[in-house]
Amino acid sequence: MKFIATADWQLGMTARFLPPEARARYTQSRFEVLTRIGDLAQERGAEFIVVCGDVFETNQLDRRVIARTFEALRSVRIPIVLVPGNHDPLDSASIYDSEAFTRLSPDNVNVARTAEPIRVTAHAQVLPVPWSSKRPGRDLVAEACAGLEPPESGVSRVLAAHGAVASMNPDATDPATIDDALVTQLLRDGVIDVAVLGDRHSTTEVAAGIWYPGTPEVTARRDPHPGNVLVIEVPDDDGAVGAASTHGPGARHVQVEEVHVGSWQFVTLEQQFTARLDHEGETDDLEALRAQLAAIDNKSQTGVWLQLTGTITTRGAAELDRLIDEQGDLFALLEIWQSHSDLQTLPDGADFSDLHLTGFAQDALDDLVAQAAAGSAGSSPTTRSEADIAASTVAADALSLLYRLAGGHR
């Protein structure tokens, strides 16, 4: 028995962190990846697809999202089991009960409404664990599996659930946490043959036979390994299906293959700067950053957050702004990750010597230089208030803009 395991499609997410033009492309890609999942299922001879929660971003979505979802899945001829998660629970406002969903849903799409096993093929059974509210207040998997016996001979059973497992949940007090030790015991006892879970957006093997497929399109820069689905094969008997198999004691040998289907990527780049009065050192730093950006493929579907540290002169800051502006035209998103950056601008009056300023203009420039210097790394942090630091940052930004507008370093 072979099937595709996926999760966390979160169709309809707004991605407000992206510019409007990139946001539209990102939204379209989240539907296009569904077509690739269907193509992969046909290519690999999968018997069904199971989606382990958070199919939709929320229960309150425009009907166009539903229509585009089913249009993308139109060519899929095998059963598709949708398991509601915390984003799209089976509550009183469930999207799965909306007029648009019930009217447009194809016959091969099965919404898991209870934790009763679903017979998807003659030899395969899915044990779904749907969410009926955003805060169930209990371990739904333990509840669904209480007293459950192994399936009949010749039938494989897949546990399809959603939520954080105890071994990976930072909130140990959350009553909805899945007891993965219990799931391992279910595998050993033959009650289930493999467990696939949603909620974690990065492809992760929790333990032998327990997997998070992750989201098929990246959703956040903190996701270390997104953009995949799992092709899972469970043998029809107790024999192994391949050298790459994973198995637990007493459980069937199960082969799990990660397949990358996503087209987007979110990356962070780090660059250290060192200010030089001759500008040679920071020119090297700028070129190093330029080289990192140039090495990234598929720029139009890539979001980049820059983590910048060290010191830079006003001229260097202006060149950095120019670099970000130019490269920003190529990327879906390119911006400095302010909360993870600490780049100090060191003003230098010599940067403006070729502007030949006099009178009021020179006095204003001198004031900006002095204000920016008050917040530089060279001043004592104990003598600077938050207001002083903020003012010096504004002054440094103004100097950088002045330098660019005046045509510096042309």
ABEGO torsion letter per residue (X at the ends): XBBBBBBGAGBGBAGAABBAAAAAAAAAAAAAAAAAAAAAAAAAGBABBBBBEGABABABBBAAAAAAAAAAAAABABBBBBBBBAABBBBAABAAABAAAAAABBAABBBBABABBBBABAABBBBBBBBABABAGBBAAAAAABGBBBBBBGBBBBBBBBEBBAAABABAABAABBBAAAAAAAAAAGABABBBBBGBABBBBABBGBBBAEBABBABAABABBGBBBBBBBBABABBAEAABBBBBGBBBBBBBBBBABABBBBBBBBBBBBBAAGAAAAAAAAAAAAAAAABBGAAABBBBBBBBEBBBAAAAAAAAAAAAAAAAABABBBBBAAABBBBBBBBAAAAAAAGBBEAAAAAAAAAAAAAAAABAABBAAABBAAAAAAAAAAAAAAAAAAAAAGBGX
